[in-house]
Amino acid sequence: LHLDGSTPAGAFGCNKRYGNDKKFTWTAKGSAKPLTSAERHAWGQEMARRRAERDEGERMRHEAAAALAESIWTAAKPAVNHSYLAAKGITANGARVGDWPVVSADTGEIIRTIKGTLILNVRDFDKRIHSVQAIFERSAEDGRLEFVKPFVAGGAKRGHFYAIGQPRKGADGRLVFVVAEGFATAASVYQATGHAAVVAFDAGN
C-alpha cells in the first residue's frame, strides 16, 4: 500500500488462495495532497513498529513450532516399514515413524492423533530442528488413497532441510551433494548414485 505519493494506490494477492494470476488492485480516485515531511516520518515510524511487531510474532511462532517439532521427532522411532516407503521403492534413510498431532487452527489444541506417520525433521546446518514433516495416507474424494505431507504449523522452513547421506568428493576435489524437492526424489537419487541428497521440501526453498 503506497500512501506517500500524489495518488495513493495498492495491490493484494495470495498465491495460496488465488494462484499467481489473480491480484486485487486499488487506486484512489483523483489526486491527493502529498504527505508532509513530518507525515512521511510518522508513517515510516508506524511501518517500522508494525514490522517489528510482526517479526516478533513470527519469532514466537517459530519457537513454539520448533519445540513441538523436537518433541514429535524425539518421541518417534526409526522407520523400518511404511506404506510410503513401499510405494516409492525407497528405504527409510533416517526417517522415523511416530504420532502426528492434528492441531486446531482456531484454538491451537490437539484435536486428534494420527498413529504410524512417517516423520522427517526440518533442520539447519547446526542440526537444530525447526519443524517436522509428516507423511501419511488418507482417502481422497474419489475414494482412492493419497499421501498428504503436512508440516508443523508456524515452523520455519526457509533455508532448512532434511539430509540423506554424507557428501563425497567429486573429481575436482569438491564435496558433491544433490538438492531435491521431495523426500522420495532425494532418497531415490541417493540410493541410485551414492551422492548425499538434501530435501528442500519445495522449489522455493
Helices and strands as residue ranges (DSSP letters): E 9-13, H 15-18, E 23-27, H 37-75, E 77-78, H 83-88, E 96-103, E 110-123, E 129-139, E 145-148, E 162-164, E 168-169, E 175-180, H 183-193, E 196-199
